[in-house]
Amino acid sequence: MGQRPQVTALAVAVLALLEERPMHPYEMYQLLLSRGDDLLVKVSAGSLYHTVARLADQELVFAEGVDREGNRPERTTYRLTERGHETLRARLAEVLRFPHAEYPIFPLALAEAHNLPREDVVALLRERLRFLRVDIEDLDRMAEWAAAHMVPRRYWVVVPYLRATLGSQVAWLEQFVIDLESGALDWEEFDPLTGLRVSGPEHPWAESDSAVPPPVRRRAAPL
């Protein structure tokens, strides 16, 4: 069997598509876009073709045949192998069970936002909130469409999950902006001409060896 395959998020999406039926990469790409799965995984035509080729090298999928429609280029149809089926199930179980650290960049920007003037942070977060509200409206439309067309809920359960996640973000950011604007949240001052900080310490944790947060419990990743 060899080394355990490394299965990326896009690879999971590809394996899940082939669990439905054999198909060629272009069809996979179009299905991912039409179903809105590009909200869940970063995908381009090039990255998808590369992922399919890597899955074939790992013997998780295999080329079933080549066909051609009219003057279109030849297209290779891929089918899931038994190993691919088992790998998909194992990877899904692992991700559902274990809370992996995904390291999105926004929390990092939020943690370092004190390096920007208060008014800039307020303006930037108000713009972010506008984008998030549009995303929520799109998710609401997707849920309404799925319900109206009687799509079984198991196929779009991720939509209300994303809606709840974005709703929580919006509520938290709205209160954060209120605290910034009202002065309830202390913020460093910046020179409007130079943009340099004119008040506040370099970093409060640098003032004392004892001024450090408690240790974070880190889970061991599954093998």
MIMARBA-225618 format. One line per 8 residues: their letters; for each residue x, y, z of C-alpha. Coordinates in Angstrom, 2 decimals. Each point is the difference from the previous one (the first is absolute). Layout:
REM MIMARBA-225618
A = X Y Z ~ ...
//
This chain:
REM MIMARBA-225618
MGQRPQVT = 0.00 0.00 0.00 ~ 2.98 2.29 0.62 ~ 0.00 3.40 1.67 ~ -3.34 1.53 0.91 ~ -1.14 2.42 -2.75 ~ 0.03 3.72 0.75 ~ -3.56 1.14 -0.74 ~ -0.52 3.74 -0.41
ALAVAVLA = -3.36 1.77 0.20 ~ -0.24 0.07 -3.80 ~ 0.88 -3.70 -0.15 ~ -2.86 -0.72 2.40 ~ -2.36 1.92 -2.30 ~ 1.23 -1.97 -3.04 ~ -0.34 -3.36 1.74 ~ -3.50 0.93 1.16
LLEERPMH = -1.02 0.86 -3.56 ~ 1.30 -3.31 -1.28 ~ -1.91 -1.74 2.77 ~ -3.12 1.13 -1.89 ~ 1.12 -1.34 -3.40 ~ 2.98 -0.03 -2.37 ~ 0.69 3.33 -1.70 ~ 2.71 1.98 -1.72
PYEMYQLL = 1.85 2.91 1.68 ~ -1.75 2.75 -1.97 ~ -3.37 -1.36 1.11 ~ 1.26 -0.11 3.60 ~ 1.07 3.64 -0.24 ~ -3.33 1.13 -1.41 ~ -1.93 -1.92 2.65 ~ 2.02 1.50 2.83
LSRGDDLL = -0.72 3.50 -1.30 ~ -3.69 -0.59 -0.72 ~ -0.58 -1.48 3.46 ~ 1.79 2.86 1.73 ~ 2.71 -2.29 1.35 ~ 2.57 2.67 -0.81 ~ -1.26 1.57 3.25 ~ 1.43 -3.02 1.81
VKVSAGSL = 3.24 -0.68 -1.85 ~ 2.36 2.09 -2.09 ~ -0.19 -1.35 -3.54 ~ 1.14 0.88 -3.50 ~ 0.01 -2.09 -3.15 ~ 3.76 -0.41 0.25 ~ 0.03 -1.01 3.66 ~ -2.80 -2.50 -0.59
YHTVARLA = 1.79 -1.71 -2.91 ~ 3.17 -0.15 2.10 ~ -1.93 -1.50 2.92 ~ -1.58 -2.69 -2.19 ~ 3.43 -0.92 -1.40 ~ 1.42 -0.28 3.53 ~ -2.93 -2.16 1.12 ~ 0.64 -2.28 -2.96
DQELVFAE = 3.68 -0.28 0.98 ~ -1.15 -0.98 3.51 ~ -2.33 -2.62 -1.52 ~ -3.06 1.64 1.55 ~ -1.57 0.52 -3.44 ~ 0.69 -1.54 -3.41 ~ -0.60 1.03 -3.60 ~ -2.95 -1.98 -1.26
GVDREGNR = 0.01 1.18 -3.60 ~ 0.35 2.89 -2.42 ~ -2.86 1.51 -1.98 ~ -0.51 2.91 -2.36 ~ -3.10 2.09 -0.76 ~ 0.04 1.66 -3.38 ~ 3.02 2.22 -0.47 ~ 0.69 0.22 3.72
PERTTYRL = 3.32 -1.31 1.37 ~ 0.16 -3.56 1.26 ~ -1.08 -0.39 3.62 ~ 1.13 -2.70 2.38 ~ -2.67 -1.43 2.30 ~ 1.12 -1.01 3.47 ~ -1.50 -2.52 2.40 ~ 0.51 -0.39 3.75
TERGHETL = 2.04 -3.02 1.10 ~ -0.80 -2.02 3.12 ~ 2.99 1.61 1.66 ~ -1.35 3.40 -1.01 ~ -3.37 -0.82 1.52 ~ 1.62 -1.10 3.26 ~ 2.28 3.05 0.07 ~ -2.94 2.36 -0.47
RARLAEVL = -1.92 -1.57 2.88 ~ 3.05 0.03 2.27 ~ 0.85 3.64 -0.80 ~ -3.58 1.16 0.55 ~ -0.15 -1.83 3.33 ~ 3.29 1.54 1.08 ~ -1.02 3.57 -0.86 ~ -3.45 -0.35 1.57
RFPHAEYP = 1.49 -1.38 3.21 ~ 3.19 1.99 0.49 ~ 0.06 3.85 0.16 ~ 3.02 0.74 -2.16 ~ 1.68 3.41 0.21 ~ -0.68 1.52 -3.42 ~ 1.84 3.30 0.52 ~ -2.24 2.43 -1.93
IFPLALAE = 1.71 3.36 -0.42 ~ -2.79 2.26 1.31 ~ 0.50 -0.89 3.70 ~ 3.69 0.87 -0.44 ~ -0.92 3.39 -1.51 ~ -2.45 0.56 2.87 ~ 2.65 -0.88 2.56 ~ 2.37 2.55 -1.56
AHNLPRED = -2.60 2.68 -0.78 ~ 1.39 2.14 2.85 ~ 2.78 0.94 -2.43 ~ -2.54 2.11 -1.92 ~ -1.78 3.18 1.08 ~ -3.41 -0.49 1.60 ~ -1.87 1.85 -2.76 ~ 1.66 -2.13 -2.69
VVALLRER = -0.98 -3.22 1.76 ~ -3.59 1.22 0.36 ~ -0.22 0.89 -3.71 ~ 1.56 -3.27 -1.11 ~ -2.24 -2.13 2.20 ~ -3.11 1.87 -1.13 ~ 0.95 -0.90 -3.57 ~ 0.57 -3.63 1.04
LRFLRVDI = -3.41 -0.05 1.65 ~ -1.58 1.20 -3.24 ~ 1.59 -2.90 -1.89 ~ -1.04 -2.50 2.67 ~ -3.63 1.15 -0.11 ~ -0.02 -0.54 -3.78 ~ 1.39 -3.49 0.57 ~ -2.77 -0.70 2.50
EDLDRMAE = -2.64 1.13 -2.49 ~ 1.48 -2.36 -2.60 ~ -0.11 -2.90 2.46 ~ -3.61 0.80 0.87 ~ -0.91 -0.12 -3.69 ~ 1.78 -3.35 -0.38 ~ -1.91 -1.43 2.96 ~ -3.32 1.31 -1.34
WAAAHMVP = 0.70 -1.48 -3.43 ~ 0.96 -3.40 1.44 ~ -3.09 -0.11 2.20 ~ -2.29 1.10 -2.82 ~ 1.39 -2.71 -2.28 ~ -0.30 -2.62 2.77 ~ 3.70 -0.83 -0.06 ~ 0.62 -2.44 2.88
RRYWVVVP = 1.45 1.96 2.90 ~ 3.05 -2.28 0.33 ~ 1.33 1.41 -3.27 ~ -0.07 3.65 1.10 ~ 0.40 -0.20 3.77 ~ 3.22 2.00 -0.37 ~ -1.97 3.06 -1.14 ~ -1.68 0.71 3.38
YLRATLGS = 3.33 -0.81 1.68 ~ 1.75 2.67 -2.08 ~ -2.92 2.36 0.64 ~ 0.28 -0.47 3.77 ~ 3.78 0.43 -0.11 ~ -0.22 3.23 -1.97 ~ -2.83 1.25 2.20 ~ 2.17 -0.49 3.08
QVAWLEQF = 2.88 1.85 -1.68 ~ -2.26 2.90 -0.92 ~ -1.43 0.28 3.53 ~ 3.46 -0.06 1.58 ~ 1.49 2.51 -2.45 ~ -2.95 2.37 0.38 ~ 0.56 0.12 3.77 ~ 3.75 0.34 -0.49
VIDLESGA = -0.52 3.02 -2.25 ~ -2.37 1.54 2.55 ~ 2.61 -0.45 2.73 ~ 2.66 1.58 -2.21 ~ -2.12 3.00 -0.92 ~ -1.28 0.63 3.53 ~ 3.43 -0.20 1.60 ~ -1.05 -2.97 2.14
LDWEEFDP = 2.97 -1.83 -1.53 ~ 3.32 1.67 0.77 ~ 2.08 0.63 -3.13 ~ 3.41 1.45 -0.71 ~ 0.30 3.43 -1.61 ~ 1.72 0.63 -3.34 ~ 1.44 3.16 -1.50 ~ -2.34 0.90 -2.91
LTGLRVSG = 2.93 1.35 -2.06 ~ 2.61 -2.70 0.48 ~ -2.31 -2.90 0.81 ~ 2.32 -0.93 2.87 ~ -1.19 -1.08 3.44 ~ 0.31 2.85 2.48 ~ -1.37 -1.66 3.13 ~ -0.06 -3.39 1.61
PEHPWAES = 2.77 -2.53 0.75 ~ 1.79 -1.99 -2.66 ~ -1.82 -3.04 1.27 ~ -1.49 -0.55 3.48 ~ 1.36 -3.55 0.21 ~ 3.51 1.33 -0.57 ~ -0.12 1.98 3.27 ~ 0.17 -2.99 2.32
DSAVPPPV = 0.93 -3.64 -0.18 ~ -3.15 -0.74 2.01 ~ -2.29 1.81 -2.45 ~ -0.56 -2.99 -2.23 ~ -3.24 -1.84 -0.76 ~ -0.68 -3.47 1.38 ~ 1.22 -2.90 -2.15 ~ -2.33 -1.25 -2.71
RRRAAPL = -0.80 -3.68 -0.02 ~ 0.93 -1.36 -3.40 ~ -1.47 -3.26 -1.21 ~ 2.20 -2.54 -1.64 ~ -0.98 -0.37 -3.64 ~ -1.23 -3.46 -1.02 ~ 2.51 -2.16 -1.81
//
